[in-house]
Amino acid sequence: MPAMTTPTPREARRCYHALHPVHAAYYFAPEHDDAYAALGLERGPMAYLAGRAAPLGPVGPGAVVAMFYNFQPALVARHLPRAWQVAAPERVLVARLRIVDACLRRLLGPDALASREVAEAASLALRAAEGCGRPARPLYSANADLPVPDTPHLALWHAGTLLREHRGDGHLMALSAAGLDGLEALVTHSATGTGWKPRYLQANRGWSAADWAAAQKRLRERGLLRDDGELTERGMELRRSIEAETDRLDLAPYRHLGAAGTRRLTELAGPLGKAVLAGDGLPLAHLGKG
């Protein structure tokens, strides 16, 4: 029997999750707010919104609310487009790569970054990203317009960003099709125990405790959430179907890379992601239901 050349959705998801910490560490790095504050941006939501939205150009709040999906609209409107008056998107993008460089050098070390394994991982991740589609993928498409950095670890981060935003754009399609608004998506994901804790999400996405309670009420009325805040069986099935649909919509880059390439990228990215986690590159204490 010939070997399979197309990875399964599970293999594709495993590859994505292996590489994701290398991408996500940027958002939580102390260098993140320090560098953006040096440009005059406020620490916290303004820095986050500007850094992630910069590939879109000097975009206003409406587009960012739509594309980021789960931020309180008033929070976004407080910071955009005001952020661009402080630091133009072009300056933010230059600072973004400086942050990534400092963050990965600290978490992975210079020897790892100069290794053949990182260069190979970057090559494979970029090849996977060639299989991403632009239609209905605004955040992926905006990042795909940016030049690929020459340095391997920055190229790897860039490719990881493309793969993350491609999957994220598809995930929003699945959430919308499931009838979950942005806050309801946060509440149900947190209730699975695999997402961020409610207090963390409320503080970072701009939602109040009253907003959260109102979303919980709507979900209870739909039979998706129990009175104790846990998902019902129907709610758990909805979340499973959303993740399965996200996997389906995100298969193209890994199909393009092929099964062997996907397995090799998973193998290479795994130790890098573990090093990020070992260096406290992600705030795991904020995960869970508490």
C-alpha positions in Angstrom: 0.0 0.0 0.0 1.5 3.4 -1.0 2.3 5.9 1.8 -0.3 8.6 2.4 0.8 11.9 0.9 -1.9 14.0 2.5 -1.8 14.6 6.3 -5.0 13.9 8.3 -6.7 16.9 10.0 -5.3 15.6 13.3 -1.8 15.6 12.0 -2.2 19.1 10.6 -3.6 20.3 14.0 -0.7 18.7 15.8 1.8 20.5 13.5 0.0 23.8 14.1 0.1 23.4 17.8 3.7 22.4 17.9 4.7 25.6 16.1 2.2 27.9 17.7 4.1 28.7 20.9 7.0 30.1 18.8 4.6 32.5 17.2 2.5 33.3 20.3 5.4 34.1 22.7 5.7 37.5 21.0 2.4 38.7 22.4 3.4 37.9 26.0 7.1 38.9 25.9 8.2 41.8 28.2 9.9 43.2 25.1 6.5 43.6 23.5 5.1 46.4 25.6 8.5 47.9 26.3 9.3 48.4 22.5 5.8 49.7 21.7 5.9 52.1 24.7 9.2 53.4 23.3 7.1 54.4 20.2 4.6 56.2 22.4 1.9 53.5 22.3 0.2 52.7 25.6 1.0 49.4 27.2 -1.7 46.7 27.1 -4.6 46.7 24.6 -3.3 49.5 22.5 0.1 47.8 22.0 -1.6 44.5 21.2 -4.1 46.0 18.8 -1.5 48.1 17.0 1.0 45.2 16.7 -1.4 42.7 15.3 -3.3 45.2 13.1 -0.3 46.9 11.6 -0.1 44.7 8.5 -3.6 46.0 7.6 -2.3 49.6 7.4 -4.0 52.5 9.3 -7.2 50.6 9.8 -10.1 51.9 11.9 -12.0 50.2 14.7 -14.8 48.7 12.7 -12.6 46.4 10.6 -10.5 45.3 13.6 -13.6 44.5 15.6 -14.8 42.3 12.7 -11.4 40.6 12.1 -10.4 40.1 15.8 -14.0 39.0 16.6 -13.9 38.8 20.4 -12.8 42.3 21.5 -15.3 44.7 23.1 -15.9 47.3 20.3 -15.6 50.2 22.7 -12.1 49.0 23.7 -11.0 48.9 20.1 -12.5 52.3 19.4 -10.5 53.9 22.3 -7.2 52.9 20.7 -7.8 52.9 17.0 -7.2 54.9 14.9 -5.5 56.9 17.7 -2.6 54.5 17.8 -1.6 55.4 14.2 -1.3 59.0 15.2 1.3 58.0 17.7 3.1 55.4 15.5 2.4 54.7 11.9 1.9 51.0 11.0 5.2 51.0 9.2 7.1 51.9 12.4 5.1 49.3 14.3 6.0 46.6 11.9 9.7 47.4 12.3 9.4 47.3 16.0 7.5 44.0 15.8 10.4 42.2 14.2 12.8 43.7 16.8 10.5 42.3 19.6 10.4 38.9 18.0 14.1 38.8 17.6 14.8 39.8 21.2 12.1 37.4 22.5 13.3 34.3 20.6 16.9 35.0 21.4 16.0 35.1 25.1 13.8 32.0 25.1 15.6 29.8 22.6 19.2 31.0 22.8 21.6 31.9 20.0 22.8 28.4 19.3 19.3 27.1 18.6 18.5 30.1 16.4 21.7 29.5 14.4 21.0 25.8 14.0 20.2 23.9 10.8 17.0 22.7 12.4 15.5 26.2 12.7 16.5 27.0 9.1 14.8 23.8 8.0 11.7 24.5 10.1 11.5 28.0 8.6 11.7 26.5 5.1 9.0 23.9 5.7 6.7 26.4 7.4 7.1 28.9 4.6 6.3 26.1 2.1 3.2 25.2 4.0 2.1 28.8 4.0 2.3 28.8 0.2 -0.8 26.6 0.4 -2.9 29.1 2.3 -5.7 30.8 0.4 -6.5 34.6 0.5 -10.3 34.8 -0.1 -12.1 35.5 3.2 -8.8 35.5 5.1 -8.1 39.2 5.7 -5.5 38.8 8.6 -3.6 36.1 6.8 -3.7 38.0 3.5 -2.4 41.2 5.1 0.5 39.4 6.6 1.2 37.5 3.4 1.8 40.9 1.7 4.8 41.5 4.1 8.3 40.6 3.0 9.8 37.4 4.4 12.6 38.2 6.8 16.1 37.0 5.8 17.1 35.7 9.2 15.8 32.0 9.7 14.2 32.5 13.1 12.4 35.6 12.0 11.3 33.8 8.8 10.0 31.0 11.0 8.1 33.4 13.1 6.7 35.1 10.0 5.6 31.7 8.6 4.1 30.8 12.0 2.1 34.1 11.9 0.8 33.3 8.4 -0.3 29.8 9.6 -1.8 31.2 12.8 -3.8 34.0 11.0 -4.9 31.6 8.3 -6.3 29.2 10.9 -7.7 32.0 12.9 -9.6 33.5 9.9 -11.1 30.0 9.3 -12.0 29.6 13.0 -14.0 32.8 12.8 -15.9 31.4 9.9 -16.8 28.4 12.0 -17.8 30.4 15.0 -20.0 32.7 12.9 -21.6 29.7 11.2 -22.3 28.2 14.7 -24.1 31.3 15.7 -21.7 32.4 18.4 -20.9 36.1 18.7 -17.4 37.1 19.9 -18.2 37.1 23.6 -20.2 33.9 23.4 -17.2 32.3 21.7 -14.9 33.3 24.6 -17.4 32.1 27.2 -17.8 28.7 25.6 -14.1 28.2 24.9 -13.2 29.2 28.5 -15.8 26.7 29.7 -14.0 23.8 27.9 -11.1 24.3 30.3 -8.6 24.6 27.4 -8.9 28.4 26.9 -8.1 31.4 29.0 -9.7 32.0 32.3 -12.7 34.4 32.4 -10.9 37.1 34.5 -8.0 37.2 32.1 -10.3 37.4 29.0 -12.4 40.1 30.6 -9.4 42.2 31.4 -7.6 41.7 28.1 -10.6 41.9 25.7 -12.5 44.7 27.4 -15.6 42.8 28.7 -17.1 43.5 32.1 -18.4 40.8 34.5 -21.9 41.9 33.6 -21.2 41.5 29.9 -19.9 38.0 30.6 -22.9 37.1 32.7 -25.3 38.3 30.0 -23.5 36.1 27.4 -23.8 33.1 29.8 -27.5 33.8 30.1 -27.9 33.8 26.3 -26.0 30.5 26.1 -28.1 28.9 28.9 -31.3 29.9 27.0 -29.9 28.1 23.9 -29.2 25.0 26.0 -25.4 25.3 25.6 -24.4 26.2 29.2 -25.4 24.9 32.6 -26.3 27.0 35.5 -22.9 26.3 37.1 -21.1 27.7 34.0 -20.1 24.3 32.6 -21.0 23.3 29.0 -24.0 21.0 28.5 -23.5 18.0 26.2 -25.0 20.1 23.4 -22.5 22.8 24.2 -19.6 20.4 24.2 -20.8 19.0 20.9 -21.0 22.5 19.4 -17.4 23.2 20.4 -16.2 19.9 19.0 -18.0 20.7 15.7 -16.4 24.1 15.6 -12.9 22.7 16.1 -13.5 20.0 13.5 -14.7 22.6 11.0 -11.7 24.8 11.8 -9.4 21.8 11.1 -11.2 21.2 7.8 -10.8 24.9 6.7 -7.2 24.9 7.8 -6.0 21.7 6.0 -4.8 23.4 2.8 -1.3 24.5 3.9 -0.5 21.1 5.4 -1.9 19.3 2.3 0.4 21.5 0.3 3.4 20.6 2.5 2.4 16.9 2.4 2.3 14.3 5.1 6.1 13.8 5.3 6.8 17.5 5.4 4.0 18.0 8.0 5.5 15.3 10.2 9.0 16.8 9.8 7.8 20.3 10.7 6.1 18.9 13.8 9.3 17.1 14.8 11.4 20.2 14.4 8.9 22.7 16.0 8.1 20.5 19.0 11.4 21.2 20.9 11.2 24.9 20.1 7.7 25.1 21.4 8.7 23.2 24.5 11.6 25.6 25.1 9.2 28.5 24.9 7.0 27.0 27.5 9.9 26.0 29.7 11.1 29.6 29.6 7.6 30.9 30.7 7.1 32.3 27.2 3.3 31.8 27.6 1.2 32.7 30.7 -0.1 29.2 31.3 -1.4 30.2 34.8 -4.2 32.1 33.0 -5.5 28.9 31.3 -8.4 27.0 32.6 -11.8 27.7 34.1 -10.8 29.5 37.3 
